Amino acid sequence: QQPVQSPQAVILREGEDAVINCSSSKALYSVHWYRQKHGEAPVFLMILLKGGEQKGHEKISASFNEKKQQSSLYLTASQLSYSGTYFCGTEIAYGQNFVFGPGTRLSVLP
Amino acid sequence: DADVTQTPRNRITKTGKRIMLECSQTKGHDRMYWYRQDPGLGLRLIYYSFDVKDINKGEISDGYSVSRQAQAKFSLSLESAIPNQTALYFCATSDRQGAPYNEQFFGPGTRLTVL
């Protein structure tokens, strides 16, 4: 079952902060975050595991609330290069039932 | 050179034609995936393969078939293309040796149009 992302779209000015949320109705093993710029392939940003381990982009932070099966991606002091569509992806076990959310379109304006 | 390559990058075909999309990788990863992307629907998994002899259906496998010819090659076929298979198709890879993490690395995509 596809995770839910919110908001669907957000517009920021350079330097502003944004939070993108991802939630699932299933107990999760991991949450992934990817960014896709227009006309390009998705690029891995972060992965958060139940239990607290995480791996990913040094300038982007995220959290994973295991009780609520929710993850949030925090984009602080946004830059023009942050523009794109952000997808979360979820697994219920390692390598199993991986599914992407519908995406959140982020536009950063000068 | 790109680690994950897809051919062709663009293809226009007619209803009823057989089409093959190819994916090759030099990352040495054992896992490969095929996704399709439609506006507003995100990326949906068509098939995935954890090694040459392990192929699994994803959420939207109807109308598609795959072949894992070698660890580095994973092909997607549309046996008889129909217009609603018009989409952007991505191949991706991941590495079992990266466990417990399973991040995926994407190819550049193939834009397929079925007339």
Interface residues (C-beta under 8 A of the other chain):
Chain A: Q2 S30 H32 Y34 E40 A41 P42 V43 F44 I47 L49 E53 K55 G56 F87 G89 E91 Y94 G95 F98 V99 F100 G101 P102 G103
Chain B: R31 Y35 G40 L41 G42 L43 R44 L45 Y48 F50 E59 F90 S94 R96 A99 P100 Y101 N102 E103 Q104 F105 F106 G107 P108 G109
